[in-house]
């Protein structure tokens, strides 16, 4: 979904991330119930703010990123879950 369809543009040095759900099955084939799942730590960058004089945002839309478990503000738009967080909270870009 592009940010035009999303209808949200982060301000300052913030990014909007669509969380990516982890596999609900272990390597041995056991299914993990929703109540036992951990919060996702990976997501896809959907929208990027303009940055500030002090902070230049170095991630681009479409990149897959890693972030801490309990960070950002969770919002729901169009049935999807997104996080709005400060760019500095992004830990790494994943290949």
FENHU-V310502 format. One record per pair of residues at least 24 apart in sequence whose C-alpha atoms are under 6 Angstrom apart, sorted by sequence separation. I is the first residue (numbers start at 1). J is the second residue. If there is no record, write none. Layout:
I,J ; I,J
This chain:
19,43 ; 42,66 ; 67,91 ; 18,43 ; 41,66 ; 66,91 ; 17,43 ; 18,44 ; 41,67 ; 66,92 ; 17,44 ; 41,68 ; 65,92 ; 17,45 ; 41,69 ; 65,93 ; 17,46 ; 64,93 ; 65,94 ; 16,46 ; 39,69 ; 64,94 ; 16,47 ; 15,47 ; 15,48 ; 15,49 ; 14,49 ; 13,49 ; 12,49 ; 11,49 ; 12,50 ; 13,51 ; 10,49 ; 12,51 ; 12,52 ; 3,47 ; 18,82 ; 17,82 ; 17,83 ; 16,83 ; 16,84 ; 15,84 ; 15,85 ; 14,85 ; 14,86 ; 15,87 ; 13,86 ; 14,87 ; 13,87
